[in-house]
Amino acid sequence: MLARYRRLIIVPMPTVLTPDRPPNGRIPAWRALLHGLCLAVFLVACGGSSAPTDPTDPTGTPRDGRVVLQNETVYAAEITYLARTGADAPTLVRRRVGAGQSGEISRGPLPGGLQVEFDIVLLLPPETGFRIRRKASARIDGDLILRLYLDQQGDPFSSLVEPTTPTG
């Protein structure tokens, strides 16, 4: 069996040197870094998508919606906002929601994408001599619930307004 291998002549192959391959066969660190950077840029540029965040609205356009005030305080509340819903002049909308009640404050659906600033006044008993006012700003994209509550029970000055959606 060794006789067969004695006839085998090993001839060394000439090493072909290229600018990016040194004699040891390894790629230089700067070249590997450049390849990695190019790959990262490619993945960032081509890997993302601009899909809408709401799976129920595949177009990504804001949806029309109604606004409801959920009053969780022991005081009545009056809410006012400026409705700019058409070519007509803006209309001042004013609604009153009783203590512990919920009520729709928009007169029908508001157009999607409309930026509205709500002025909410907590109506204290007349003998106190003052009213507490809060502001809430929201962009209409589907139905909206404005939650009015007291951060500290019994303290009307701790009233807060929190915009939420019906789903949470």
N, C-alpha and C positions, 0 to 999 in steps of 0.2 A: 504494500500500500504506500509506503514511503517513496517508492520508485516513481510513482505517478507525480508526486509533488516535487521531485528533484528536477523535472523538466520545466517546471513553471518558473518563468523569469519575471521578476518584479522590476518594472521600470517606473521610476517616479515620474508623475505627471507635472508639467510645469504649472506653477501657480499664476493664475490670471489676477492681476491687481487692477481694481477699478477705484475711482476717486472716493466712493462711499464704502468700500470694503478694504480694510487694512489687511496685512498679511496674516493676522491671527484669526480672521473670519468674523469678527464681531462688528456690529454696527456702532458707530460712535454715539456717545450719549446725546450730543446736540441733535443728531439726526433722529434718534428715537423720540426725543422731546418734541421735535418739530412734527413728526408723524402723529404723536399723541394729541398735540394741540390741534392739528388739522382735523383729526377724527372728532374731537370734542366740539369744535366749531360746526362741523357737519351735522352732528347729532342734535345740537341745540337748534340749528337753523331748520332742520327737516323733521325733527322728532315731535314737536308740539302741535297742538291743534287749537283752533279758536272756537271750539264748540260752546254753545250757550251753557250757562251754569244751571239753568232750570230744565230738567228733562221733559217737562210737560209743554214747553214752548220751544220747538225746534228752530224757529227763525231767529231767536235772540232779541226780538223787539219787545219793548215794554208793553205790558197788557193793561187794558182798562181795569178799573177797580173801584170799589166802594170803600168808604172810610167809616169805621165804627169807633165810638168812644166807650171804653169800658171803665166806668167810674167805680172804683173800689174804696172810696172815702165815705165819710159820714156827712159830707157837705155836697150840695148841688154844684154843678159846674156849667159854665157857659163857654162855648167854643166858637171862635170866629176865624174865618179865613177869607181870602180874596180869591174868587173863582175866575180864572182866565181860561174859559173853556171854548171859546169860539171867536168869531170876528167881531162879536158885540163887545161893548165896553165891559170891563171887569165888574163882577157883581160881588158885593159883600154878603157872605153867608153867615148867619148866626143861629146857633142851636143851643138848647138847654137840655142837660141830662141830669136826672135826679140822683140823689145819693144812693149808692149801691146798685145802680141800674146801668144798662148798656143801651146805646141808641145810635142809629145811623145819623151821621152828621153831614154826609155828602148828599146832595140832591140828585140821586141817580149816580151812575158810574162816571168817574172822572177819567179823562183821556190818559193813556199810558205815557210815561215819560214826563208828566207834569210835575214840576217842583212846587210844593205847597208849604207855606209856613202857617202853622196853626197857633192861634193865641188862645190859651186856656185860662179862664178865671175861676178860681175856687170861691164860691159865694158863701162867706161866713155869715153868722147871724148879724143883723143890723146894729145891735148894741155894741159890737166890737169896733165898728167905725172904719173898717178897712176890708179890702179884698186882696187875695193872693193871686198873682199872675205868673204863668209859665208859658214858654214858647217851645214848640216842637216843629222841626222841619223834616219833611219826608218827600221822597220821589215816588210817584205812583207807578207800581209794577204789580198789578193784581190787587186783590183785596188787602186792606190794611186795618189793623186794630191799634188804637192808641190807648194804652193802659195807664190810667191815672190812679196813683196810690200814694199812701203816706209811708215814708221810710221809717218814721218813729211814730207809733200809735199815739194819738192825742195831740200831736204837734202839726198844725196845718202848714207851718213853714217848711216842713220836711217833705212836702208834696213833690212827686217826681212824675214825669211823663215818659213812657217807654213805647216806641213804635214796634209792633210785631206783626207777623203774618198769621192767618188762621191756622196754619199747620205747625207753627212753633217758631 
